[in-house]
Amino acid sequence: MNIIDELEWRGAINQQTDAEGLRELTETKAVSLYCGVDPTGDSMHIGHLIPFMMLKRFQNAGHRPVILIGGATGTIGDPSGRSTERSLQTMEQVQENVDALTAQMKKLFVTDGDNQVRLVNNYDWTKEINVIEFLRDYGKNFSINTMLAKDVVSSRLDSGISFTEFSYQILQSIDYLHLYRNEDVQLQIGGSDQWGNITSGLDLIRKKEGADAKVFGLTIPLMLKADGTKFGKSAGGAVWLDPKKTTPYEFYQFWANADDRDVIKYLKYFTFLSQEEIAALEEKVQTEPHKREAQKALAEEMTRFVHGQELLEQAQRITAALFSGDIRSLTAEEIEEGFKEMPTFTAGKDTKNIVEWLVELGIEPSKRQAREDITKGAISINGERVSELEADITAEQAIGGKFIIVRKGKKNYSLVKLV
């Protein structure tokens, strides 16, 4: 299957500058293409991942991807999708973010083979351009009227836009020109908000290299969840690729909790499962939605891709333990990860009666309620039901010497840290 056909089947094409020409190009040669990300932070989140998964599909089809880290563009800020100016970061912070994103990209996308991904930083060629060269060699090729008509700029005219952010599309156009000349790049892909920047790059290349230069642009649709909210957010905020910001368990759970109305779309966008495999899962959503097989497949594929097999298995162990109540099967590290967002209390290591202990911590509102819940068998300590009012809580019960897990009822967990 041609790569364009595959992207169309996956619903991953929003706009193309020349659909017929790009299809012909991808059928006749291995194409060099690029996608960029600015180092506005030290990690990507799953929303950033969308165009790069498409880049990976091109790689799998035998094409040659280039990933651009915007060490230069990241210092001024892309106005796309924003109603206000970005706060400028220090050059030192930008460089730290460049290093972090470069490491993240290498882990996810750099593989052995002839079509290995090439990583570049636009600061390497932009830093040599002085202001006179910028204005004469590049600025002269841009019409203010055309720039103002771009959605990314026109949407900001009422609230205001600085010359710095206004010039962003010129810098990104210089990137495309540089990569066309030096890396034989003929295609830029990006999110739907990058259409104006991409077409500006095509215009610059044709002015500099001739009207017959074969260059193309392709954008990915804006992804919204079935309820109309923005994709990539959880109750706790963005879902990051960095395991320190979003643990592998939380990452796994985000995908495992996908709405039935969204899960097939996510499988098409984010996984490398075949059409046949996705069709089979789609049927399962229709006939046996309670089994959530599509969500489990999605969570497994994505967690394995981003975090590896070992951390996928850890996330699955935590999930299984919380479902079954078999808390003692977890390590202290796994408990800390799995209970990160759950109510947390601290207690001393001295031995205490369970009724007093639960009330002092605030897990139970009163001794009467604590006694009632214990008598009914509604309280479990580390997965073991407690039914004796005279039972004691001791430091020896702590898993890894650190944690005691209290379950009240079927789903109300609390994490108690011993200090």
C-alpha positions in Angstrom: 0.0 0.0 0.0 1.2 3.5 -0.9 2.0 5.5 2.3 -0.5 8.2 1.3 -3.2 5.5 1.0 -2.3 4.2 4.5 -2.5 7.7 6.0 -5.9 8.3 4.3 -7.2 5.0 5.7 -6.0 6.1 9.2 -7.7 9.5 8.8 -4.4 11.2 9.3 -4.4 13.7 6.4 -6.0 17.1 6.8 -4.5 19.2 4.0 -2.0 18.7 1.2 -0.4 21.3 -1.0 -0.4 18.9 -4.0 -2.0 15.6 -3.4 -1.4 14.2 -6.8 2.2 15.3 -7.0 3.0 13.9 -3.6 1.5 10.5 -4.3 3.5 10.3 -7.5 6.7 11.3 -5.7 6.3 8.7 -2.9 5.6 6.0 -5.5 8.8 6.8 -7.5 11.5 7.4 -4.9 12.4 7.3 -1.2 11.5 10.8 -0.1 13.3 12.8 2.6 10.7 14.6 4.8 10.8 16.4 8.1 8.7 17.4 11.1 9.8 19.8 13.8 9.2 20.5 17.5 10.2 23.5 19.5 11.9 23.0 22.9 9.3 24.9 24.9 9.6 22.2 27.7 11.8 19.3 28.6 9.4 16.7 27.4 6.8 16.1 24.7 3.3 15.2 25.6 1.1 12.8 23.6 -0.4 15.6 21.6 3.1 16.4 20.2 3.5 12.8 19.3 0.8 12.7 16.5 2.8 14.1 13.6 5.9 12.1 14.6 4.0 8.9 14.5 3.1 9.8 10.9 6.8 10.4 10.3 7.5 6.9 11.6 5.0 5.5 9.2 7.0 7.1 6.3 10.1 5.6 7.7 8.5 2.1 7.9 7.5 2.6 4.2 11.2 3.1 3.2 11.3 6.9 3.3 14.0 9.1 5.1 12.7 11.1 8.0 14.4 14.2 9.5 13.4 15.4 13.0 14.1 19.0 13.6 14.5 20.3 17.2 13.9 24.0 17.1 16.8 25.4 19.1 16.4 28.7 17.3 12.7 28.9 16.7 12.2 27.8 20.3 13.9 30.9 21.5 11.2 33.2 20.0 8.0 31.2 20.2 5.5 30.0 17.6 2.3 32.0 17.7 0.3 29.1 16.3 -2.8 28.2 18.3 -2.2 30.9 20.9 -4.1 34.0 21.8 -1.3 35.6 23.8 2.5 36.1 23.6 4.7 33.3 24.9 7.1 34.2 27.8 10.7 34.0 26.5 12.9 31.4 28.1 16.6 31.9 28.8 19.0 30.5 26.2 20.3 28.1 28.9 16.8 26.8 29.5 16.2 26.4 25.8 19.4 24.3 25.5 18.5 22.1 28.4 15.1 21.5 26.7 16.9 20.8 23.4 19.1 18.1 25.1 16.0 16.5 26.8 13.9 16.4 23.6 16.9 15.1 21.6 17.3 12.2 24.0 13.5 11.5 23.9 13.5 11.5 20.1 16.5 9.2 19.9 14.8 6.7 22.2 11.5 6.7 20.3 12.5 7.0 16.7 16.2 6.3 16.0 16.6 2.8 14.7 19.3 0.9 12.8 19.0 0.7 9.0 19.5 2.7 5.8 16.5 4.9 6.5 17.6 5.9 10.0 16.0 9.1 11.3 18.3 12.1 11.2 18.1 14.6 14.0 19.0 18.3 13.3 18.8 21.5 15.3 17.9 24.7 13.4 20.1 26.8 15.8 23.1 25.3 13.9 22.4 27.2 10.7 20.3 30.1 12.1 23.0 31.4 14.5 25.2 32.4 11.6 22.6 34.7 10.0 23.1 38.4 10.9 20.3 40.9 10.9 21.2 42.4 7.5 21.3 39.0 5.9 18.0 38.1 7.5 16.4 41.2 6.0 18.0 41.2 2.6 18.3 37.5 1.8 15.1 36.3 3.4 12.8 39.1 4.5 12.7 40.6 1.0 10.9 37.4 -0.2 8.0 37.8 2.2 5.0 40.0 1.6 3.5 41.6 4.7 0.1 41.4 3.1 0.5 37.6 2.6 1.9 37.1 6.1 -1.0 39.1 7.7 -3.5 36.8 5.8 -2.1 33.7 7.4 -4.5 32.3 10.1 -1.7 32.1 12.6 -1.2 35.9 12.3 -4.7 37.1 11.5 -6.1 35.4 14.6 -3.7 37.5 16.7 -4.3 40.9 15.2 -7.0 41.9 17.7 -5.1 40.8 20.8 -1.7 41.9 19.4 1.4 40.1 18.1 5.1 41.1 18.5 7.5 41.4 15.6 9.3 38.5 17.2 6.5 36.1 16.9 5.4 37.6 13.6 8.7 36.7 12.2 8.4 33.0 13.3 7.1 31.9 9.9 10.2 33.4 8.2 12.5 31.4 10.4 10.5 28.2 9.8 10.7 28.8 6.1 14.4 29.2 6.3 14.5 25.7 7.9 12.7 24.2 5.0 14.9 25.9 2.5 18.1 24.7 4.4 16.8 21.1 4.6 15.8 21.2 0.9 19.3 22.3 0.0 21.3 20.2 2.4 19.2 17.1 3.2 17.2 16.8 -0.1 14.0 17.3 2.0 10.9 17.6 -0.2 8.1 17.2 2.3 7.2 18.9 5.6 4.5 17.5 7.8 2.9 19.0 10.9 -0.3 19.7 12.8 -3.1 21.5 11.2 -2.0 24.8 12.9 1.2 24.6 11.0 -0.4 25.0 7.5 0.5 28.7 7.2 4.1 28.1 8.3 4.5 25.2 5.9 3.1 27.0 2.9 5.4 30.0 3.6 8.4 27.6 3.4 7.2 26.3 0.0 6.9 29.8 -1.3 10.4 30.7 -0.1 12.0 27.6 -1.7 10.3 28.3 -5.1 11.5 31.9 -5.0 15.0 30.9 -4.2 15.3 27.7 -6.1 12.9 28.1 -9.0 9.2 27.7 -9.5 9.6 24.1 -10.6 11.1 23.0 -7.2 9.3 19.8 -6.1 8.4 20.5 -2.5 5.2 19.5 -0.6 3.3 20.1 2.6 1.0 17.8 4.5 -0.9 18.5 7.8 -2.5 16.2 10.3 -6.1 16.9 11.5 -6.7 18.5 14.9 -7.7 15.7 17.2 -10.6 16.1 19.5 -12.1 13.5 21.8 -15.7 12.3 21.2 -17.0 14.6 23.9 -15.5 17.6 22.1 -12.6 18.3 24.5 -9.0 18.6 23.5 -7.1 15.3 23.1 -4.1 14.6 25.3 -5.3 15.9 28.6 -6.2 13.8 31.7 -7.7 14.9 35.0 -4.2 15.7 36.2 -3.2 17.7 33.1 -1.1 16.8 30.1 0.0 13.2 29.5 3.8 13.5 29.2 6.2 11.1 27.6 8.7 11.6 30.4 8.1 8.9 33.1 9.0 11.4 35.8 6.1 13.6 34.8 3.6 10.9 33.9 4.4 7.5 35.3 4.1 4.5 33.0 1.2 3.3 35.0 -0.6 6.6 34.6 0.3 6.6 30.9 -1.1 3.0 30.5 -4.3 4.0 32.3 -4.9 7.0 30.0 -5.1 4.8 27.0 -6.9 1.9 28.8 -9.6 4.4 29.8 -10.2 5.6 26.2 -13.9 6.1 25.3 -15.4 3.4 23.0 -16.1 6.2 20.5 -12.4 7.2 20.4 -10.5 4.0 20.7 -10.4 2.9 17.1 -9.4 6.4 16.0 -6.5 6.2 18.5 -5.5 2.8 17.3 -5.3 4.1 13.7 -3.4 7.2 14.6 -0.9 5.9 17.2 -0.3 2.2 16.7 1.3 0.2 13.9 -1.3 -2.6 14.1 -2.5 -3.7 10.6 -5.9 -2.9 9.1 -7.0 -6.5 9.8 -6.0 -6.3 13.5 -7.7 -3.0 14.0 -10.9 -4.2 12.1 -11.0 -7.2 14.5 -10.7 -4.9 17.5 -13.4 -2.6 16.1 -15.8 -5.5 15.9 -15.0 -6.4 19.5 -16.0 -2.8 20.5 -19.3 -3.4 18.9 -20.0 -6.9 20.1 -18.2 -7.2 23.4 -17.5 -3.6 24.7 -17.4 -4.7 28.3 -14.2 -6.7 27.7 -12.4 -3.5 26.5 -10.0 -5.4 24.3 -9.4 -2.5 22.0 -8.5 -0.3 24.9 -6.1 -2.9 26.3 -4.4 -3.3 23.0 -4.1 0.4 22.6 -2.6 0.8 26.1 -0.2 -2.1 25.5 1.0 -0.8 22.2 1.5 2.8 23.3 3.1 2.0 26.7 5.5 -0.5 25.0 6.4 2.0 22.3 7.1 4.9 24.7 8.4 3.1 27.8 9.4 -0.4 26.7 8.3 -3.9 27.6 9.6 -3.9 31.2 7.7 -0.8 32.2 4.6 -2.0 30.3 4.6 -5.2 32.4 5.0 -3.1 35.6 2.0 -1.0 34.6 0.0 -4.1 34.0 1.0 -5.6 37.3 -0.1 -2.5 39.2 -3.4 -2.5 37.2 -4.0 -6.2 38.0 -3.2 -5.8 41.7 -5.5 -2.8 42.1 -8.3 -4.7 40.4 -7.9 -7.9 42.5 -6.8 -6.2 45.7 -3.6 -8.3 45.8 -1.5 -5.3 47.0 1.2 -7.4 48.6 2.3 -8.6 45.2 3.6 -5.1 44.4 7.0 -3.6 45.3 7.3 -0.4 47.2 8.3 1.4 44.0 5.2 0.0 42.2 3.0 1.1 45.1 4.4 4.6 44.9 3.7 4.8 41.2 0.3 3.2 41.3 -1.0 5.3 44.2 0.6 8.6 43.1 -2.8 10.3 42.6 -4.6 8.7 45.5 -5.2 10.2 49.0 -2.0 10.0 50.9 -1.4 10.2 54.7 1.6 10.0 56.9 1.9 8.0 60.2 4.5 7.2 62.7 6.0 3.7 63.1 4.6 3.1 66.6 2.1 0.3 67.1 -1.6 1.5 67.3 -5.0 0.0 67.5 -6.6 0.0 64.0 -9.7 2.0 65.1 -7.6 4.8 66.6 -5.2 4.7 63.7 -7.8 5.1 61.1 -9.5 8.0 62.9 -6.2 9.8 63.7 -5.2 9.7 60.1 -8.6 11.0 58.9 -9.4 7.9 56.8 -12.4 7.4 59.1 -14.4 10.3 60.4 -15.2 8.8 63.8 -14.5 5.7 66.0 -18.1 4.7 65.6 -17.8 4.7 61.8 -14.4 2.9 61.9 -15.9 0.1 64.1 -18.9 -0.2 61.9 -16.8 -0.5 58.7 -14.4 -3.0 60.3 -17.2 -5.1 61.6 -18.8 -5.2 58.2 -15.5 -6.3 56.6 -15.2 -3.0 54.6 -11.6 -2.3 55.7 -8.6 -4.1 54.1 -4.9 -3.5 55.0 -2.5 -4.3 52.2 -5.1 -6.4 50.5 -6.1 -8.4 53.6 -9.5 -7.8 55.2 -9.5 -6.8 58.9 -12.5 -7.9 61.0 -11.2 -7.6 64.5 -11.7 -4.3 66.4 -8.7 -5.2 68.6 -6.3 -5.6 65.6 -3.1 -3.5 65.7 -1.2 -1.7 62.9 2.5 -2.2 63.2 5.6 -1.0 61.2 6.2 -4.7 60.3 3.2 -4.6 58.1 4.6 -1.8 55.8 5.5 -3.0 52.3 9.1 -2.3 51.7 9.2 -0.7 55.2 7.5 2.3 53.7 3.8 1.9 52.8 0.5 0.6 54.1 -2.4 0.5 51.8 -5.9 0.9 53.2 -8.9 0.0 51.1 -12.3 1.1 52.3 -15.1 -0.6 50.4 -14.4 -1.8 46.9 -12.6 1.1 45.3 -11.5 3.7 47.9 -7.8 3.3 48.4 -5.5 5.4 50.6 -1.7 5.4 50.8 -0.2 5.7 54.2 3.5 6.5 54.3 5.4 5.6 57.5 7.8 8.2 58.7 
